[in-house]
């Protein structure tokens, strides 16, 4: 889950903007879902893309 992950609030905020969410909370929920689905690679790729914008 997000709370036990390596991802910070700033990561969630960056991903929220990248994914078109209005809050970091929404991104935290998606990050948690993706972690449970084994999609850490996708999270990291999106995070890199978000920071490159």
C-alpha positions in Angstrom: 0.0 0.0 0.0 1.0 3.6 -0.4 1.7 4.2 3.3 4.2 1.4 3.4 5.8 2.4 0.1 8.9 4.3 -0.9 6.8 7.1 -2.4 6.5 10.5 -0.7 3.8 13.1 -0.6 5.8 15.0 -3.3 5.7 12.0 -5.5 2.0 11.7 -5.1 1.5 15.4 -5.8 3.6 15.1 -9.0 1.7 12.1 -10.2 -1.6 13.8 -9.3 -0.8 16.6 -11.7 0.5 14.2 -14.4 -2.6 12.0 -14.1 -5.0 14.9 -14.1 -6.2 14.5 -10.5 -7.1 17.5 -8.3 -5.5 16.1 -5.1 -2.5 14.1 -4.1 -4.9 11.9 -2.1 -6.4 10.6 -5.4 -2.9 9.8 -6.6 -2.1 8.0 -3.3 -5.1 5.8 -3.9 -4.0 4.9 -7.4 -0.4 4.3 -6.3 -1.7 2.0 -3.6 -3.8 0.1 -6.2 -0.9 -0.2 -8.6 1.4 -1.4 -5.9 -1.1 -4.2 -5.1 -1.3 -5.0 -8.8 2.5 -5.2 -9.1 2.8 -2.1 -11.3 5.7 -0.4 -9.6 7.5 -0.1 -12.9 4.6 1.8 -14.3 4.5 4.1 -11.3 8.2 4.9 -11.6 7.9 5.5 -15.4 5.0 7.9 -14.9 6.8 9.6 -12.1 9.9 10.1 -14.3 7.6 11.5 -17.1 5.8 13.8 -14.6 9.1 15.2 -13.4 10.3 15.7 -17.0 7.4 18.0 -17.8 
